[in-house]
């Protein structure tokens, strides 16, 4: 049960699987895995349904961006909510809302009463739930494990997401081909139930939040991030990488359909390749980051992702596209895990939700803007050209190594915060 007493620490921290010693982390991680699989199944369904409803590359790309646009617009408010209220209750509200919206999406799809704009509106509403849930969920990791195990916990959460990327897309493609997109949406609605049950039973011991007026709370978080040199560097790198990396992920369904003449199953396999690449990388990236430092890892990840976009642009077969997606997943996991760890270790506990929400708003907001930008380039030129330009952007962003390097190992770290009792 998630509220069981944490066993004594009988093994040294630093093991990649050490966070699984904590009952709360195990329960939440498992429930989150199934929820992520449902979300990936719905993502495949929504993207493929949009390709059937319209020929616009921009609208197809915006379906992929619909999960990130609300983070850009609402993220800082979600961060203030996560710091002002019980984070567990915030997550419960967000998960329940996403369940309802996904159920509505399933009914409308099943009855054939959905069009391009209503599909986009509903996926945006799911994205709003994601925006509300994100800062509270990420900030709650500190309530699940000891601080020494925090980097490993973040990596394991990335593995959970990328396991879902590996299984969910292929499963979604199979389900859509056997039935319809409505089944994908219905399964996503059901997938939220496990997380809701786990959160309802979780009773972490933590200090009660200190309430602040919403705008004052947001202003405090923004001021801290703006005046902290290490965090400014993380945000700048997140924005640049998110904007450039959006090309591969947002245009993948159009590549599968229009360039490779593939099916929804081929698209699922491409997304699965991306997920497997992310998992393989997440298992050892913490050790590599400790040895080489965050800057070396993020720089290498940027190069790897640019190469993946070049390969995807040149792909002439589904296996070649799956390989490109696999390489892209390696670059994505390396960069995003490193950025997330750097942000968490340098953010004060009392404004952690706001700091993480600003990071999400900047990074995933950059992805949303990038999805629109590369979709527009594809509409005016071609899909391969858009991917070449996106790769060029990432190559240019390597110049940030000189004026916005990732924080060094001890720069700006806040390790003096005592741990709350984990349950």
URZIHU-V258603 format. One record per backbone hydrogen bond with DSSP energy under -0.5 kcal/mol. NH is the residue of the N-H (numbers start at 1). CO is the residue of the C=O. E is the energy in kcal/mol with one decimal. If there is no record, write none. Layout:
NH_CO_E ; NH_CO_E
This chain:
4_1_-1.7 ; 6_422_-0.6 ; 7_21_-0.5 ; 10_8_-1.1 ; 15_12_-0.7 ; 18_15_-1.7 ; 20_17_-1.6 ; 21_18_-2.1 ; 22_19_-1.8 ; 23_21_-0.6 ; 26_22_-2.4 ; 27_23_-2.5 ; 28_24_-2.6 ; 29_25_-2.9 ; 30_26_-2.3 ; 31_27_-2.3 ; 32_28_-2.6 ; 33_29_-1.9 ; 34_30_-1.7 ; 35_31_-2.1 ; 36_32_-2.8 ; 37_33_-2.2 ; 38_34_-2.1 ; 39_35_-2.3 ; 40_36_-2.4 ; 41_37_-2.3 ; 42_38_-2.3 ; 43_39_-2.4 ; 44_40_-2.3 ; 45_41_-2.2 ; 46_42_-3.1 ; 47_43_-2.4 ; 48_44_-2.6 ; 49_45_-2.4 ; 50_46_-2.1 ; 51_47_-1.4 ; 52_48_-1.0 ; 52_49_-0.5 ; 53_49_-1.3 ; 54_50_-1.9 ; 60_56_-1.7 ; 61_57_-2.5 ; 62_58_-2.5 ; 63_59_-1.4 ; 64_60_-1.1 ; 65_61_-1.6 ; 66_62_-1.1 ; 67_64_-0.6 ; 68_65_-1.6 ; 69_65_-2.6 ; 70_66_-0.6 ; 72_68_-1.7 ; 73_69_-2.1 ; 74_70_-3.4 ; 75_71_-1.4 ; 78_74_-2.2 ; 79_75_-2.2 ; 80_76_-1.8 ; 81_77_-2.2 ; 82_78_-2.3 ; 83_79_-1.6 ; 84_80_-1.9 ; 85_81_-1.8 ; 90_86_-2.0 ; 91_87_-2.3 ; 92_88_-2.0 ; 93_89_-2.3 ; 94_90_-2.3 ; 95_91_-2.8 ; 96_92_-2.2 ; 97_93_-2.2 ; 98_94_-2.3 ; 99_95_-1.9 ; 100_96_-1.9 ; 101_97_-2.2 ; 102_98_-2.5 ; 103_99_-2.0 ; 104_100_-2.1 ; 105_101_-2.4 ; 106_102_-2.1 ; 107_103_-2.1 ; 108_104_-2.5 ; 109_105_-2.2 ; 110_106_-2.4 ; 111_107_-2.1 ; 112_108_-0.6 ; 112_109_-0.7 ; 113_108_-2.1 ; 119_115_-2.5 ; 120_116_-2.0 ; 121_117_-2.4 ; 122_118_-2.2 ; 123_119_-2.3 ; 124_120_-2.0 ; 125_121_-1.6 ; 126_122_-2.0 ; 127_123_-2.0 ; 128_124_-1.8 ; 129_125_-1.6 ; 130_126_-2.1 ; 131_127_-2.5 ; 132_128_-2.1 ; 133_129_-2.4 ; 134_130_-2.7 ; 135_131_-0.7 ; 136_132_-0.7 ; 137_133_-2.7 ; 138_134_-2.8 ; 139_135_-2.5 ; 140_136_-1.4 ; 141_138_-1.1 ; 142_139_-1.0 ; 143_140_-1.3 ; 144_141_-1.4 ; 145_141_-1.5 ; 149_146_-1.3 ; 150_147_-1.6 ; 153_149_-2.2 ; 154_150_-2.5 ; 155_151_-2.1 ; 156_152_-2.5 ; 157_153_-2.2 ; 158_154_-1.9 ; 159_155_-2.2 ; 160_156_-2.3 ; 161_157_-2.0 ; 162_158_-2.3 ; 163_159_-2.9 ; 164_160_-1.8 ; 165_161_-1.6 ; 166_162_-1.6 ; 167_163_-2.3 ; 168_164_-2.7 ; 169_165_-0.6 ; 171_167_-2.4 ; 172_168_-3.2 ; 173_169_-2.8 ; 174_170_-2.2 ; 175_171_-2.6 ; 176_172_-2.6 ; 177_173_-2.0 ; 178_174_-2.0 ; 179_175_-2.6 ; 183_180_-1.1 ; 184_180_-0.8 ; 185_181_-1.9 ; 186_182_-2.2 ; 187_183_-2.5 ; 188_184_-1.7 ; 189_185_-1.8 ; 190_186_-2.0 ; 191_187_-1.8 ; 192_188_-0.8 ; 192_189_-0.9 ; 193_190_-1.6 ; 195_191_-0.6 ; 196_192_-2.1 ; 197_193_-2.3 ; 198_194_-2.4 ; 199_195_-2.7 ; 200_196_-2.0 ; 201_197_-1.3 ; 202_198_-0.9 ; 202_199_-0.5 ; 205_421_-0.9 ; 206_204_-0.7 ; 211_209_-0.7 ; 217_213_-2.9 ; 218_214_-2.5 ; 219_215_-2.6 ; 220_216_-2.1 ; 221_217_-1.9 ; 222_218_-2.6 ; 223_219_-2.5 ; 224_220_-2.1 ; 225_221_-2.3 ; 226_222_-2.5 ; 227_223_-1.9 ; 228_224_-1.4 ; 229_227_-0.8 ; 232_228_-2.4 ; 233_229_-1.8 ; 234_230_-1.7 ; 235_231_-2.6 ; 236_232_-2.4 ; 237_233_-2.2 ; 238_234_-2.5 ; 239_235_-2.4 ; 240_236_-2.1 ; 241_237_-2.6 ; 242_238_-2.6 ; 243_239_-2.3 ; 244_240_-1.8 ; 245_241_-3.0 ; 246_242_-1.2 ; 247_244_-1.1 ; 248_245_-0.6 ; 249_245_-1.2 ; 250_246_-2.8 ; 251_247_-1.8 ; 252_248_-0.7 ; 255_251_-2.5 ; 256_252_-2.5 ; 257_253_-2.1 ; 258_254_-3.0 ; 259_254_-0.8 ; 259_255_-1.0 ; 260_255_-2.5 ; 262_256_-3.7 ; 267_263_-1.9 ; 268_264_-2.1 ; 269_265_-2.2 ; 270_266_-2.0 ; 271_267_-2.3 ; 272_268_-2.4 ; 273_269_-2.3 ; 274_270_-1.8 ; 275_271_-2.2 ; 276_272_-2.6 ; 277_273_-2.2 ; 278_274_-1.7 ; 279_275_-2.3 ; 280_276_-2.5 ; 281_277_-1.5 ; 282_278_-2.7 ; 283_279_-1.5 ; 284_281_-1.3 ; 285_281_-1.4 ; 288_284_-1.9 ; 289_285_-2.6 ; 290_286_-2.1 ; 291_287_-1.5 ; 292_288_-2.8 ; 293_289_-2.2 ; 297_293_-1.6 ; 298_294_-2.9 ; 299_295_-2.4 ; 300_296_-2.2 ; 301_297_-2.5 ; 302_298_-2.1 ; 303_299_-1.9 ; 304_300_-2.5 ; 305_301_-2.4 ; 306_302_-2.0 ; 307_303_-2.3 ; 308_304_-2.0 ; 309_305_-2.0 ; 310_306_-1.9 ; 311_307_-2.4 ; 312_308_-2.4 ; 313_309_-2.2 ; 314_310_-1.4 ; 315_311_-0.5 ; 315_312_-0.8 ; 321_317_-1.9 ; 322_318_-2.7 ; 323_319_-2.1 ; 324_320_-2.2 ; 325_321_-2.4 ; 326_322_-2.4 ; 327_323_-2.3 ; 328_324_-2.2 ; 329_325_-2.4 ; 330_326_-1.6 ; 331_327_-2.0 ; 332_328_-2.6 ; 333_329_-2.5 ; 334_330_-1.9 ; 335_331_-2.1 ; 336_332_-2.8 ; 337_333_-2.0 ; 338_334_-1.3 ; 339_335_-2.4 ; 340_336_-2.4 ; 341_337_-2.4 ; 342_338_-2.1 ; 343_339_-2.0 ; 344_340_-2.6 ; 345_341_-2.3 ; 346_343_-0.9 ; 347_344_-1.1 ; 351_348_-0.9 ; 352_349_-1.3 ; 355_351_-2.4 ; 356_352_-2.7 ; 357_353_-2.2 ; 358_354_-2.3 ; 359_355_-2.2 ; 360_356_-2.7 ; 361_357_-2.9 ; 362_358_-2.4 ; 363_359_-2.8 ; 364_360_-2.3 ; 365_360_-0.8 ; 365_361_-0.9 ; 366_362_-1.7 ; 367_363_-1.4 ; 368_364_-2.1 ; 369_365_-2.5 ; 370_366_-2.4 ; 371_367_-2.7 ; 372_368_-1.9 ; 373_369_-2.6 ; 374_370_-3.3 ; 375_371_-1.9 ; 376_372_-2.2 ; 377_373_-2.3 ; 378_374_-2.2 ; 379_375_-1.9 ; 380_376_-1.9 ; 381_377_-2.1 ; 386_382_-2.0 ; 387_383_-1.9 ; 388_384_-2.3 ; 389_385_-2.5 ; 390_386_-2.2 ; 391_387_-2.2 ; 392_388_-2.0 ; 393_389_-2.1 ; 394_390_-1.9 ; 395_391_-2.1 ; 396_392_-2.3 ; 397_393_-2.0 ; 398_394_-0.6 ; 398_395_-1.0 ; 399_396_-1.8 ; 400_397_-2.0 ; 401_398_-1.8 ; 402_399_-1.9 ; 403_399_-0.7 ; 404_400_-2.9 ; 411_408_-0.6 ; 413_410_-1.3 ; 414_345_-2.6 ; 415_413_-0.6 ; 423_143_-0.7
